[in-house]
Amino acid sequence: MSATDKAKNKVEDLAGKAKEAAGKVTGDRSTEHEGKADQTKSDLKGAGEKVKDAFRD
């Protein structure tokens, strides 16, 4: 996994956490769920990159 991919995944994860928190504060459940989905997507991308890295070595 390249450093660029790691950074992009981390930014996406942090944005998801911020969106989730904003949704909780404002009571907007849609935004809260979108934030959780963004975090999950980031986690899945990271897992996929780890699998690719395992096969490269």
CNS distance restraints for C-alpha pairs under 8 A (distance, minus, plus):
assign (resid   1 and name CA) (resid   5 and name CA) 6.39 0.50 0.50
assign (resid   1 and name CA) (resid   6 and name CA) 6.78 0.50 0.50
assign (resid   1 and name CA) (resid  49 and name CA) 5.53 0.50 0.50
assign (resid   1 and name CA) (resid  50 and name CA) 6.58 0.50 0.50
assign (resid   1 and name CA) (resid  52 and name CA) 7.80 0.50 0.50
assign (resid   1 and name CA) (resid  53 and name CA) 6.15 0.50 0.50
assign (resid   2 and name CA) (resid   6 and name CA) 6.35 0.50 0.50
assign (resid   3 and name CA) (resid   7 and name CA) 6.11 0.50 0.50
assign (resid   4 and name CA) (resid   8 and name CA) 6.16 0.50 0.50
assign (resid   5 and name CA) (resid   9 and name CA) 6.11 0.50 0.50
assign (resid   6 and name CA) (resid  10 and name CA) 6.12 0.50 0.50
assign (resid   6 and name CA) (resid  46 and name CA) 7.38 0.50 0.50
assign (resid   7 and name CA) (resid  11 and name CA) 6.13 0.50 0.50
assign (resid   8 and name CA) (resid  12 and name CA) 6.16 0.50 0.50
assign (resid   9 and name CA) (resid  13 and name CA) 6.08 0.50 0.50
assign (resid   9 and name CA) (resid  42 and name CA) 5.25 0.50 0.50
assign (resid   9 and name CA) (resid  43 and name CA) 7.65 0.50 0.50
assign (resid   9 and name CA) (resid  45 and name CA) 7.20 0.50 0.50
assign (resid   9 and name CA) (resid  46 and name CA) 6.80 0.50 0.50
assign (resid  10 and name CA) (resid  14 and name CA) 6.11 0.50 0.50
assign (resid  10 and name CA) (resid  42 and name CA) 7.42 0.50 0.50
assign (resid  11 and name CA) (resid  15 and name CA) 6.04 0.50 0.50
assign (resid  12 and name CA) (resid  16 and name CA) 6.10 0.50 0.50
assign (resid  12 and name CA) (resid  38 and name CA) 6.64 0.50 0.50
assign (resid  12 and name CA) (resid  39 and name CA) 6.87 0.50 0.50
assign (resid  12 and name CA) (resid  42 and name CA) 6.10 0.50 0.50
assign (resid  13 and name CA) (resid  17 and name CA) 6.27 0.50 0.50
assign (resid  13 and name CA) (resid  38 and name CA) 6.53 0.50 0.50
assign (resid  13 and name CA) (resid  39 and name CA) 4.69 0.50 0.50
assign (resid  13 and name CA) (resid  40 and name CA) 8.00 0.50 0.50
assign (resid  13 and name CA) (resid  42 and name CA) 5.67 0.50 0.50
assign (resid  13 and name CA) (resid  43 and name CA) 7.70 0.50 0.50
assign (resid  14 and name CA) (resid  18 and name CA) 6.17 0.50 0.50
assign (resid  14 and name CA) (resid  39 and name CA) 7.68 0.50 0.50
assign (resid  15 and name CA) (resid  19 and name CA) 6.07 0.50 0.50
assign (resid  15 and name CA) (resid  35 and name CA) 7.34 0.50 0.50
assign (resid  15 and name CA) (resid  38 and name CA) 7.67 0.50 0.50
assign (resid  16 and name CA) (resid  20 and name CA) 6.03 0.50 0.50
assign (resid  16 and name CA) (resid  34 and name CA) 7.34 0.50 0.50
assign (resid  16 and name CA) (resid  35 and name CA) 3.97 0.50 0.50
assign (resid  16 and name CA) (resid  36 and name CA) 6.09 0.50 0.50
assign (resid  16 and name CA) (resid  37 and name CA) 7.39 0.50 0.50
assign (resid  16 and name CA) (resid  38 and name CA) 4.92 0.50 0.50
assign (resid  16 and name CA) (resid  39 and name CA) 5.15 0.50 0.50
assign (resid  17 and name CA) (resid  21 and name CA) 6.13 0.50 0.50
assign (resid  17 and name CA) (resid  35 and name CA) 5.87 0.50 0.50
assign (resid  17 and name CA) (resid  36 and name CA) 7.06 0.50 0.50
assign (resid  17 and name CA) (resid  39 and name CA) 6.87 0.50 0.50
assign (resid  18 and name CA) (resid  22 and name CA) 6.08 0.50 0.50
assign (resid  18 and name CA) (resid  35 and name CA) 7.16 0.50 0.50
assign (resid  19 and name CA) (resid  23 and name CA) 6.12 0.50 0.50
assign (resid  19 and name CA) (resid  31 and name CA) 6.28 0.50 0.50
assign (resid  19 and name CA) (resid  32 and name CA) 6.21 0.50 0.50
assign (resid  19 and name CA) (resid  34 and name CA) 7.22 0.50 0.50
assign (resid  19 and name CA) (resid  35 and name CA) 4.73 0.50 0.50
assign (resid  20 and name CA) (resid  24 and name CA) 6.30 0.50 0.50
assign (resid  20 and name CA) (resid  31 and name CA) 6.33 0.50 0.50
assign (resid  20 and name CA) (resid  32 and name CA) 3.98 0.50 0.50
assign (resid  20 and name CA) (resid  33 and name CA) 6.68 0.50 0.50
assign (resid  20 and name CA) (resid  34 and name CA) 7.05 0.50 0.50
assign (resid  20 and name CA) (resid  35 and name CA) 4.34 0.50 0.50
assign (resid  20 and name CA) (resid  36 and name CA) 6.14 0.50 0.50
assign (resid  21 and name CA) (resid  25 and name CA) 6.20 0.50 0.50
assign (resid  21 and name CA) (resid  32 and name CA) 6.77 0.50 0.50
assign (resid  21 and name CA) (resid  35 and name CA) 8.00 0.50 0.50
assign (resid  22 and name CA) (resid  26 and name CA) 6.10 0.50 0.50
assign (resid  22 and name CA) (resid  28 and name CA) 7.96 0.50 0.50
assign (resid  22 and name CA) (resid  31 and name CA) 7.42 0.50 0.50
assign (resid  22 and name CA) (resid  32 and name CA) 7.05 0.50 0.50
assign (resid  23 and name CA) (resid  27 and name CA) 5.61 0.50 0.50
assign (resid  23 and name CA) (resid  28 and name CA) 4.63 0.50 0.50
assign (resid  23 and name CA) (resid  29 and name CA) 5.87 0.50 0.50
assign (resid  23 and name CA) (resid  30 and name CA) 7.21 0.50 0.50
assign (resid  23 and name CA) (resid  31 and name CA) 4.86 0.50 0.50
assign (resid  23 and name CA) (resid  32 and name CA) 4.26 0.50 0.50
assign (resid  23 and name CA) (resid  33 and name CA) 7.98 0.50 0.50
assign (resid  24 and name CA) (resid  28 and name CA) 6.46 0.50 0.50
assign (resid  24 and name CA) (resid  29 and name CA) 6.96 0.50 0.50
assign (resid  24 and name CA) (resid  32 and name CA) 6.08 0.50 0.50
assign (resid  28 and name CA) (resid  32 and name CA) 6.40 0.50 0.50
assign (resid  29 and name CA) (resid  33 and name CA) 6.09 0.50 0.50
assign (resid  30 and name CA) (resid  34 and name CA) 6.18 0.50 0.50
assign (resid  31 and name CA) (resid  35 and name CA) 6.21 0.50 0.50
assign (resid  32 and name CA) (resid  36 and name CA) 6.46 0.50 0.50
assign (resid  33 and name CA) (resid  37 and name CA) 6.13 0.50 0.50
assign (resid  34 and name CA) (resid  38 and name CA) 6.16 0.50 0.50
assign (resid  35 and name CA) (resid  39 and name CA) 6.33 0.50 0.50
assign (resid  36 and name CA) (resid  40 and name CA) 6.24 0.50 0.50
assign (resid  37 and name CA) (resid  41 and name CA) 6.10 0.50 0.50
assign (resid  38 and name CA) (resid  42 and name CA) 6.22 0.50 0.50
assign (resid  39 and name CA) (resid  43 and name CA) 6.23 0.50 0.50
assign (resid  40 and name CA) (resid  44 and name CA) 6.19 0.50 0.50
assign (resid  41 and name CA) (resid  45 and name CA) 6.21 0.50 0.50
assign (resid  42 and name CA) (resid  46 and name CA) 6.24 0.50 0.50
assign (resid  43 and name CA) (resid  47 and name CA) 6.23 0.50 0.50
assign (resid  44 and name CA) (resid  48 and name CA) 6.12 0.50 0.50
assign (resid  45 and name CA) (resid  49 and name CA) 6.21 0.50 0.50
assign (resid  46 and name CA) (resid  50 and name CA) 6.27 0.50 0.50
assign (resid  47 and name CA) (resid  51 and name CA) 6.34 0.50 0.50
assign (resid  48 and name CA) (resid  52 and name CA) 6.32 0.50 0.50
assign (resid  49 and name CA) (resid  53 and name CA) 6.12 0.50 0.50
assign (resid  50 and name CA) (resid  54 and name CA) 6.19 0.50 0.50
assign (resid  51 and name CA) (resid  55 and name CA) 6.55 0.50 0.50
assign (resid  52 and name CA) (resid  56 and name CA) 6.37 0.50 0.50
assign (resid  53 and name CA) (resid  57 and name CA) 6.54 0.50 0.50
